[in-house]
């Protein structure tokens, strides 16, 4: 800890009685005046994020004369697929109560600061308590979480040079399915009613190069909600060359430097002084225009026909239909080998009686063998064309279904400002183009096989190819829905 600052360890109960641990960082020495304002910092998304993640902000704000409480974020009840903004807000309220009791802090001048996900949590906490005297939001989002997330990943992909159906159709579709399956927490949380209920002064800060929150769309949403609630004590400030967290960025928001945007900490210090003395600015918006290349797009809940259950059923059908064909072929081959071996053993045992029967019986056997061979050849000729098409459906369909889901999961997990789509060709990921080519081949194989499969002589082959055809027919609208057959 720098010599001009002092740190005190604290513990406090959060939601459900969970004990959380933190530090209060305050000015030391001659700067440690009494009656100072305080602020609780609320983390962005992440499980069990340590307080040190916000140490840079805490030190900078403390040097502006504030007492700053940072704490370790909960991991219990919070994960990639589980979280509650209400629970996190109660955690933050526990931190506020603790900070109000700290020596030298004026309990009437304690506020809350929220970054990113904390931009949903901090207003919710402030709406529940009159003990919070001001609200500071950084990189906050006025959109529903699912809409914000799909925009962020799409923005990262487009910044990486991706265009076409992968970013326009497949990526948002995957998120809708994930949300429908209950694996995206709080997908349709609406922050506007909470923002409209705020009566405290609000300071909103956005970096011009925010790639995780739409920086052009969000501030008007906040202004509209606050005005609707009759609160005009808001100040919005945009910082040049700054990213989502209002840190400096040298490359348009992709890389975050440790340093805060110049003037950010000073703004917080001066604005808190004004807000806690009853002189908060009214409806003030300053700074350069934010950079946002594309608008966000609404992500409505999935209909029944595109739900996670239907998608799961289609996936099972594809695995059974496409994967069952080569498995069935392998089983038949093994049985055929077993049958040939048995006939060979039987033939060796019956050789003497055949010799005693004479040439007449041998001739009959020979003629029967020729007839059987002729039938086999005819059947084989009948099956040759559909078998070739069937193998194309089986191999292509499996590769598209399995490879497509794996690539989509990889892309959304590495999405956002650090998107890594791999090599691009004509602004399309090479892997996605390969999957599209296989999808087209699968559709072509389905059409060709559908024309010829009834010529198959063996009933068993008709059944196997018929099941494969069913998978191929369902595959066509499925591939269109996911953008695999779109440019």
N, C-alpha and C positions, 0 to 999 in steps of 0.2 A: 504494500500500500504506500503511495506517495507520502512524503513527510507532511504535506499540507492538509492531509485528510486523515480521518480516524474511522475505524471499522468496528462494529459491535455485532457479535453473533446473536441471533434471535431464533426462537422456535414458536410456532403458533398452530392451532388447530384449523384445518381446512374443512371442506365439505365431508360429511360423514365421520368427523372426528379424526381424520388422517392428520398426523403431525408432520408439518412441513418446516424446513429449515432455511434460514436466510441470513443476510448480512445487511446492516444499516450503515451506509457510508455517509459521513458528514464532514463539513469543514472542521479543521482543527486549529488550535492556537488562537491567535487574535481574530481570526475570521469566524470563530465558532460563536456567533451571537445567539442569544436566546430568542424565542418566539419566531423561529425561522419556519418557512414552508417546507413541506415534505411531499414526496411522490413515490408511489409504488409502481414498479415496472412489471408488466405482464408479458410473458414470452409469446412468441409466435408458435407455429405448429412444431411438434416434435415431442417424443415420449421421454419423460424424465430429463428434460434439458437442464443442465446445471446453471447456477446463477452466474458463473463466470462468463457465460455467453453474452451477458449484458453488462459486463464490468466496464467496458469502454464508455457506454452511455452513462453509467452510474458515476464514474469518476468525473466525466465532463459536466454533468448536472450538479454534482456536489461542489465543483469549483465555481459554480454560479451562485453558491450560497444555500443550496437545498440539502435536506437530508433525504437520502434515496434508499429505499428498501428493495433489494433483489433477492429472489428465493429460488430454490430448486423446484422445478415443475414436477408435478405428480407423474408417476408411471402406473400406479394402481388405478384401474378403471379408465385408462387412457392408452390407446394404441392406434395403429394404422386404421383399424376397422371399428374402433370403439372410442367415443368421446362424448362429453356433454358440456356445452358451453355454460349451461346453468351451474354445473358442478365446478367448473373452472372459475366462474364468477364468484361463487361462494368461497373458493380458495383465496381469491384476490381480496375479498372483504375481510377475511381473517388477517391478511397482511396489513390492510388499512387500519384495522383496530389496533394492531401491534405498533405500527408506526406512530399513531396518534398518542401513544403512551410513552414514547421515547423522550429522554431528557433534552430540553432545548427546542423541541418541536411544538409549534402552536397547533393544537388539535383542530382548530377551525380552518387551518390552511393546508390540509392534506388532500392531495388529488391522486389521480390514477393515470397511468400511461400505458398504452397497448400497442404492440407491434404486430402487423399482419393478422394472424388468427386472433391475437389479443385485441384487434380492432373490433371484433364481435364481442369479446369477453368483457373488456373494460366498460363499454356503454351499458351492458347488461348489469354489471355490478353497480355502476353509478345510478342506474334507474331504480335500484333497490335500497339505496342508502342516502340519507341526507348528510351523512358524515363525510361524503366525498365532495370537495369544494370546486374541483375543476377536472376536466378530461382532456388528455392529450392523446392523439391517435397518429400513428406513423404507418404508412403503407396500408391504411385501412381500406376495407372493401364494403361497398354498399349493395353488392349483388349477392345472390344466393351462393353458398359455397360450391355447389356442383357447377354452376355457370362460371364462377371465377376460376375453378380448377381447369375446366376444359379450355377456357380462354388462355390461361397461363401456359399449358402444355402446347396448345396450338401456336401461341406467340413464339415459344422457344423453337418449335419445329420450323416455323416460317423464317425466323431469324437465321436458322441453320440452312435456309434455302429450299425448304420443302414446299411443294405445291401439289394440288390435285386431290384425288379422292381419299388418300390416306389421312391427310390432315383435316379435310372438310367433312368426311363421312365416317371413316373407320374409328378415328380417335374419339369423337363425341359419342358414337354408338357404344363403344366399349365402356365408357364411363356411365352411360345410362343403364347398361346391363349390370355393372358393378353396383350401382346405387340400388337397382331393383332387387338385387340379391342381398341387400342389407350390409354390404361390405364397404360402403362409403358413409361415414357417420354424418348426421345432420345435413343431408344433401340439399334440402329445400328450406333451410332456416332463413327467415326473412328478417333482416336487420332494421328495416325502415321503421316499423312501429316502435322499436326500442329507441332508435335515434330521435324519433319525434317526441318521446316522453322525457328526454333529457332537459333539465332546467339549469344545469351548470354551464359555465362558459366552456367552449370547446375550441381546442387548437388542433387543426388537421394539417399534417405534413406529408408531402409526397415528393419522391424523387422524380425528376423529369423522365428518367430512363427506367421506370418501373416495369419489369417484365413478369411480375407475379400478380399484380392488381391493375386492372385497366385504369391508368391514371387520368385519362380524359373523361371517362364515363362516371367514375365514382364521386368526385367532389360535387357535381350537381345533384346527385342523389342525396348526399348528406345535407346540402343546403336546402333542398326542397323539403326534406323530412323535418329539419330543425325549424324552418319557417312555418311549416304546417303546425308544429307544436307551439308556436309563438316564441321561440328562442332565437333571437338575432345576435346573441353574444358569441359569434363564431369568427375565427380567423383561419383562413386557409393559405398555406404558403408552399410554393413549388421551388425546389432547389435544383439548380443546373448541375450537370455532370454527377448526379446522384442516382443511386439505385433504389430498390424496394425499401431498404431500411434507412434511407437517407445517409448512406455512406458514400464516399467518393467511388466513382467507377471510371476506368480509363477506356472502356470499350462498349459503351452503350448499355450498361446494366448487366453484362454477363459476369464480369469479375467484380467482387466486392473488396475494396481496400479497407484496412483497419480504421482509417481516419473518417470521422464524421464530416458531412458536407460543411464547408466554411459558413459560419454564422448560425448553424443549427442550434448548438448548445446555448449560444448567447440569446437567440430568440426564445428558447424555452425559459431561461432565467428571467428575462425582461417581461415576457408575457405572463408568467406565473405571478410575478410581482404585481402586475396590473390587475390580473383576474382576482387575486386574493385581497385586493384593496378596493374592489368594487368598480374598477375602471377598465374592464375588459373591452377590447375593440368591438365594434358592431359591424357585422357582415363585411369583413375585410378579406379580399382575395388578392394576393400578390405573387410575383415570381414569373419566370418564363413559362411559355405554354408547354404542357407535357407532350411527350412523343408516344403516340399510340397508332400503329399502322392499321390495325383492323379492329372493328367493333366486336364486342362479345355477342354470342348468339344464345338465345333461350334454349334450355335443355329440359324439355317437359318430361314428366314421368312416362315410363314405357307403357304402351298399350298391352293388352293381353297377348296379342300375337307376336310381340317383340320382347316379352318379359323374359326374365332370367330362366323361368321354368321352361318356356317354349324353346329358348336357345339351348338349354341343357338337353331337352328331348331331341332336338335336331342334332346335337353333338353325339348323343348316344346312337342315333340312327346312322350317322355317317361312320362312326367307328365300327358298328356292326356290319353295315352294308359294304363299306369300302374295305374294311379290315377282314371281314368274313370271307371274301372271295379268295384271297391268297391262302387263308387258313384252310378253306374247303379244298382247294387244289392240292395242298400239301397232304391232307388226310387221304384224298383219293389216290394220290401217288403212292403213299405208304401202303394202302390196302391193295393196290394193283401189284406192287412188288411182292406182298405177302401171298397173293393169289397165284402169281407166276411161280413162285417157289414151291407152293403146294402142288401145282400141276406137274412141275418137273419131278417132284418126289413120287407122285402117283404114277407118272408115265414110266419111271424106272421100275416100279413094282409091277406094272401090267405088261411089260414088254414080252415076256414069254407067251401069255395067252394070245396076244395079238398075232405073234408069229405062227402059233398053231392054227389060228383061224384061217390063215391063208391070205392070198393076194386080194381076194374079193373084199374082205373086211377092210384091209388097208386102203383099197381104192375108195371105199365109202368114206373112211375117215379123211382121206386126202381131199375128196370132193367137199365134205363138210367143212374142212379147214379153209379151203379156198372160198367157199361161200361166206363163212364167218369173216374171213379177212376182207372179202369184198364189202361186206356190210360195215365192218369197222372203218374201211377206207372211205365209204360213202358218208358214214356218220361224221368221220373226221373232217371230210371236205365241207360238210354242212356246218360244223362248229368252228371252222378255222377263222372265218371273218368275225363273228361275234366275240370269240375269245380274245382276239387282238384288241378290239375296242374295249372289251371288259377290263383288260389289264390296264389300259390307259385311264379308265374311270377310277379304278381302284387305287393305282399309284398316285395319280394326279390329285384325286380328291383327298386322300389321306395327307399328302404333303401340304395342300392348301389349308385344310382345317387345322391340323396340328401346328404347322409352321406359322400360319396366320395368327393364331392366338398367342403363341410364344413371342412372336415379334411385336405384337401389340402390347403385351404385358411389359416387355422390355422397354418399349418406347415410352409408355406412360410412367414407368418407374424411373426412367432417366430423363423425363420431360422437363418442362419449365425452361428456365434460361440456360440450362446446361444440356439441352437436347443433343443426342448422339444418334442420328438416324442411319449412319453408315454412308457408304459411297452413294452419290446421286448421279442419275442420268436423266437429262431433260427435266430437272427439278423434281424428280421422283426418286425415292430410295430404291437402290438396285434390288434389294431383297423384296420390296413390295412389287416391283415390276416383274420379278421372277414368279412371285405368287400369282400375280394377275395372268401371266402367260400360262401357268399351270391350270388356273381356273378356266380360261378359255379352252384349253385342251380337254379339260374334264367335261365341259359342256358339249364340245364337238364329239367326244367319245360317247357321251350319252345319246346324242342324236343318231349317230351312225349305228350304235349297238341296238337302239330301239327299232331301227328299220329292219335289222337282220336277226334279232335274237330268237324269233319264233321259228326260224329255220333249224334250230338246234334239234337234233334227232333224239337226244336223251332227255327224258323227263327231269332227271336230277339236275342237268345243266340248265334247263329252263328255269327251275326254281332258283338256282344260285344267281343266274344272270338277272332274273326278275327282281330279286332283292337288291342287287347292285343297281338296277335301273331305278328302283324306287328312291334309293339314296341320291342318284344322279338328278332325278326330277326335282326333288326337294332342294338339292344343291343350287339350282339355278336362281330361284328367288332369294335364297339365303345369301348367295354371292353378290347379287344386286344390292341387297339391303346393306351389306357390309362394305360396298364400294369396290369390290374386287373386279367387277365387270364394268366399272365406270372409269373415265379417263382421269 
